[in-house]
Amino acid sequence: MTNENEVKSFNSKEDAENLLKESRNRIDEIDNELFDLICQRTSIAKDVALAKDYLGLPIYDKSREDAIHAKVEKLSEENDIDTDIINQIVDMLTILNKNEQNEILRRNVDG
């Protein structure tokens, strides 16, 4: 098993170029997967908005957002990823979902 943090050494310029190309291709694939997941996450906003509306709950739920941040902070620390940046990403995803929920409720009211 190889160590993910192991520094790679190259035998030739071609080896380095190949690794760069393969790595960039994989990053592109991951970006596409991330976009698909963001779309899935956002599409769930409709269900959340309608359930919150029926239950008389506000769009903003501080305790839920705090729980999400606590979860990702723990995961960030466990995986040695910058917690501040991950929190910013979560904030952006949360804003995206709240905007979508507000739009859904607005359309629901306006017909």
N, C-alpha and C positions, 0 to 999 in steps of 0.2 A: 504494500500500500504506500502511495506517495503522500508526502506531507504537502498540504495546500500552500503553506508558507515557504516552502523550499524555493530557493533562488535557482532559476534555470540557467544552465550554461549552454552555450551553443558551440557546435563544431564548425559552423560556416554561416556566412551571411544568409544563405538560402534557408537554413534552419530557422533563423530569427525571422525572416520574412514570412515563412510558412506559418510560424506560430502567431505572428501578428495578424495575418489574414484569417486564420482559424479563430482566433480570439475575437476579432472584430465581427466575424460572421455570427459567432455565438452570442455576442452582445446584441446584435441586431435581432436575433431570434428571441432573446430574453425581453428586449424592448417591446416586441410584438406581443409576447405573452403578457407582459405587464399592462399594455394597453387593453388587451382583451379582458384581463381581470378588473381593471378600472371600469370598463364598460359594464361588466357584470355587476360590480359593486354598486355602480350608479343606477343600474336598472332596478335594483332591489329597493331603491328609494321610494318607488311608487307604493310598494306594499307597506313600507314603514310609514310613509306619509298618511296613507288611508287608515292604517291601524291607529296611529296617533290621533288623527282627526276623530275617528269613531270613539276613542277612549277619552277624548278631551285633553290630550297631552300636548304640550308645546313642542315645536320642532327642536328647539335647543334643549338638550338634556346634559347638564354639567356632569352629573355622576357617571353617565355612560361615556362621555368624552374623557373624563379623568381615568376611568377604568381602561379605556383603549390606550391612553398614553402610558399608564403604568405597565400594561402588557408589552407594548413595543419598547419601552425603556429597558425592561428586563431582557427582552430578546436582543436588543442592541448591545447591552453589556455582555451577555453570554456569547455573542458573536463578534465582539470587538469592532462594532460599527459605531460611527459618530452619532450619539444619542440626540444631539441638537438637530442635526440634519434630518434624522428619521422623524423627530417630532414635527419638523416643518412639513415633511411629506404628509404625515398624518393630518396635520392642520389643513393642508390643501385638499386632501381627500374629503375631510369633514365638511369643509366649505362647499365643495362641489356637491356633496350629497344634500346638505341643507338647502342650497340653491335649487336643486332639483326637486326636493320635497316642497319647498315654497311654491315653485312653479306648478307642480301637480295639484296642490291645494287651491291655487289661484284658478287654474283651469276647471277644477271640480266645482268651485263656487260660481264661476262665470258661465259654466256650461260649455 
